[in-house]
Amino acid sequence: MTHLYTIPFSHYCEKGRFTLDFAGIPYQEQGALPLFHQFMMRKLPGRKTVPALMNQAGVFYPESDDIANFAIEYGQLPKQFMSILEQDDANILHEAHDQFAIHTRKLAYYFLFNHKKSMMTLCTPFANAAQRFMVGLSFNALKKRMFTYMKVNDAAVKESMDFVEQHISRCDELLTKSPYFYGDAPSILDIEYASFMTVVVMPMWWVNNILQQESPEFISDPYKSWRRQYENTKSYQWTENIYRTLRPATFKNERL
Ligand SMILES: N[C@@H](CCC(=O)N[C@@H](CS)C(=O)NCC(=O)O)C(=O)O
């Protein structure tokens, strides 16, 4: 069996998972909380970020793009899925999407750690009682450590909000011209942008889906009002549509 190692609510992990599902490749997911994921990764070779994949033959794929290359080799994907990145403009956009992911992740941590209830909700299915107790007890110390590690501070948060705004508006323009970023079939550029946009578009559906239960108090008011400003953008509607059409099992048609 192919194993996918994740932090289940990470949008990079969603990129890996979405790519594998889209390619029709079966896999078994093993997830852990941030920090605790280091124990899970200890037994694996190479780099220690998630998503990471180990195939049946024991070959290790340490990056989401490596997972996409694996999916091309062993699954069913549109012909140009990765090869479009050989074109300069597609590759530049791919790198910009990656920066976007780093900024949205910073904002997600900022919103989550400023609302203890959100963080504890997210922990529930992935941590045992002892780990949850530890997270609850050391929440402020953990928050400080994560904010230092992820470089979350007021100036960085402002910079991330600005980057997100600019990137969404750039993508809005591109997506107005065509249903996909490149060509007439979904490529890695579409799958990754939709995955990274989940932080903006569907944090609650997304988390409810992972938790397999409704958690109405999951999102704090500041998070809600930040993400609401994007509700009428092309990118927002496009992401909903990508999920509705390519990933119906994870899509819930209800707005926050
Ligand atoms: N370039 C990597 C980035 C993955 C990444 O940053 N993953 C984060 C989770 S969102 C991670 O593993 N963080 C934990 C760590 O850095 O130890 C990829 O595309 O797979």
The ligand as a MOL file (V3000), in Angstrom:
LIG
                    3D

  0  0  0     0  0            999 V3000
M  V30 BEGIN CTAB
M  V30 COUNTS 20 19 0 0 0
M  V30 BEGIN ATOM
M  V30 1 N 7.7520 22.5020 -0.1560 0
M  V30 2 C 7.0350 21.6010 0.7060 0
M  V30 3 C 6.3950 22.3920 1.8230 0
M  V30 4 C 5.6400 21.5320 2.7910 0
M  V30 5 C 5.4710 22.2010 4.1470 0
M  V30 6 O 5.9320 23.3120 4.3950 0
M  V30 7 N 4.8100 21.4630 5.0390 0
M  V30 8 C 4.5720 21.9220 6.3670 0
M  V30 9 C 3.1190 21.6940 6.7300 0
M  V30 10 S 2.0770 22.8790 5.9460 0
M  V30 11 C 5.4080 21.1440 7.3630 0
M  V30 12 O 5.7300 19.9980 7.1570 0
M  V30 13 N 5.7430 21.7920 8.4840 0
M  V30 14 C 6.4030 21.1380 9.5540 0
M  V30 15 C 7.8800 21.3440 9.5860 0
M  V30 16 O 8.4010 22.2240 8.8500 0
M  V30 17 O 8.5140 20.6570 10.3790 0
M  V30 18 C 6.0160 20.8020 -0.1320 0
M  V30 19 O 5.5300 21.3500 -1.1390 0
M  V30 20 O 5.7240 19.6520 0.2080 0
M  V30 END ATOM
M  V30 BEGIN BOND
M  V30 1 1 1 2
M  V30 2 1 2 3
M  V30 3 1 2 18
M  V30 4 1 3 4
M  V30 5 1 4 5
M  V30 6 2 5 6
M  V30 7 1 5 7
M  V30 8 1 7 8
M  V30 9 1 8 9
M  V30 10 1 8 11
M  V30 11 1 9 10
M  V30 12 2 11 12
M  V30 13 1 11 13
M  V30 14 1 13 14
M  V30 15 1 14 15
M  V30 16 2 15 16
M  V30 17 1 15 17
M  V30 18 2 18 19
M  V30 19 1 18 20
M  V30 END BOND
M  V30 END CTAB
M  END
